[in-house]
Amino acid sequence: MAQEEKVIVIDFGGQYNQLVARRVRECNVYCEIYSYRTPIEQIKAMNPMGIILTGGPNSCYEEGAPSYTRELFELGIPVLGLCYGAQLMMHILGGKVEKAPVREYGKTTTFIDGAGDTLFAGIEDETVVWMSHFDYISKAAPGFDIVAHTADCPVAAAAYEDKKLYAIQFHPEVLHTVKGKDILYNFVRNICRTAGTWRMDSFVENTIKEIRQKVGDGKVLLALSGGVDSSVLAALLAKAIGKQLTCVFVDHGLLRKNEGDEVENVFGKDGNFDINFIRINAAERYYAKLKGVEEPERKRKIIGEEFIRVFEEEAKKIGAVDFLAQGTIYPDVVESGLGGESAVIKSHHNVGGLPEHVDFKEIIEPLRSLFKDEVRKAGLELGLPEYLVYRQPFPGPGLGIRIIGEVNAEKVRIVQDADYIYRTELAEAGLEKLPDQYFAALSNMRSVGVMGDERTYDYAVVLRAVETVDFMTAEASEIPFAVLQKVMSRIINEVKGVNRVMYDLTSKPPGTVELE
């Protein structure tokens, strides 16, 4: 989608690259991420209002370290370097970067030195920021004023006001930097002089117009998974082209309790959207394919491949269509190695893995430029119910990776019922928005228990709840013990086949959010 104005993020391998772009968009300015390998001519052709250089794991003075051409800083476009980006700016422009005598990590008191009023406008003289560096800027480049320091870092920030070049050693994009959002706002809105017109209502309106123009009187086919992304895409396409859209909902039997029916209630014949909706109940087919399979990645691949096969079979019945729609969102693009410098992280993304035998001419991905929180906002704009828009994050392979070991109908029933109780009780306690993600999983462990006067040999359910900013790191939520006790009691009494309930305290890292 073309934008009147945008700020671009040049990624040097930083773990917070997506977070930087999200923070820019929170200033109502459109933002995209590009690798440091992107040629300068391509950057110039984009005509960005501003450029932000991310952090990264390297030392900028070492041979082979990610770098960029000096010309970037001579375009007359405001540039903000963060952490590695700040060091690289100084290194290229004649400053000095070396190993720090004292490594700074975590919350650090920083002193603003009075100059650089534009970047630190409205920021107190003493503030707390998030540092994460083993190198430091020991000497600022010619023309730069030192505008902030810490007890161990002589150049926590430097500014060359005439050229609108700014280098800050800390990470303003993370919430631990108390005034981080204000600093980025100062750069994006005041220094870059952006208008701040990027809003979700205008995105929805403009995208509907673009879809109508592109599709014309053509037919569009969408594989509807029931997740937030594909549901918002279905609603967007429905508003744009109505009956020209056919949604095929493959219910693989690995959704949370009642979710298949909820999806049909929204998009089916009694729902709010006038589209062609087809539901395929394929649970038994999936269970047969997964029988005896225990290795997590193999389960993922079977579930993904079978989804494509079922979808292809239904598509053949429909016949030729003009467009195949995909619910790809911006993190999918970046994490699949098509955006910044991130490695390919997930094996079940929408990017790639296209069905081979569906007769279509072109792919459309209207949500490709949006982050997850923006997708949710678009969903509300389109009139989707809150319970669907704010549905808990759910992996593409569904409960298949929340069941350790072999997947079968009995295990699916157990984890669906346990998860439903868990989510219900957190909602009853007013805690449903406290953790960023929470669910019940089924371990592959069975143990002896006593229920009534009889010994049992049943499964252990594991409860998980985490709090996180970006899902790159996460900590276990402190769910009140009384709530956990109630959840445990209900699961033991109401879910046949379970005699033990455990709470997972593992952080990420070393663990992951999902248990697989």
Secondary structure, DSSP 4 states (H G I P E B T S, - for coil): ---SSEEEEEESS-TTHHHHHHHHHTTT-EEEEEETTS-HHHHHHH--SEEEE---SS-TTSTT-----GGGGGSSS-EEEETHHHHHHHHHTT-EEEEEEEEEEEEEEEEE-S--TTTTTT--SEEEEEEEEEEEEEEPPTTPEEEEE-SS-S-SEEEEGGGTEEEESS-TTSTTSTTHHHHHHIIIIIIS-------HHHHHHHHHHHHHHHHTT--EEEEE-SSHHHHHHHHHHHHHHGGGEEEEEEE-S-SPTTHHHHHHHHHSTTSS--SEEEEEE-HHHHHHHHTT---HHHHHHHHHHHHHHHHHHHHHHH---SEEE----HHHHHHTTSSSSPPP--SS-SSS---SS---SEEE-TTTT--HHHHHHHHHHTT--HHHHTPPP--TTGGGGTB-S---HHHHHHHHHHHHHHHHHHHHTT-TTSSSEEEEEEEEEEEEEEETTEEEEEEEEEEEEEE-SSSSSBEE----HHHHHHHHHHHHHHSTTEEEEEE----BTTS-SS--
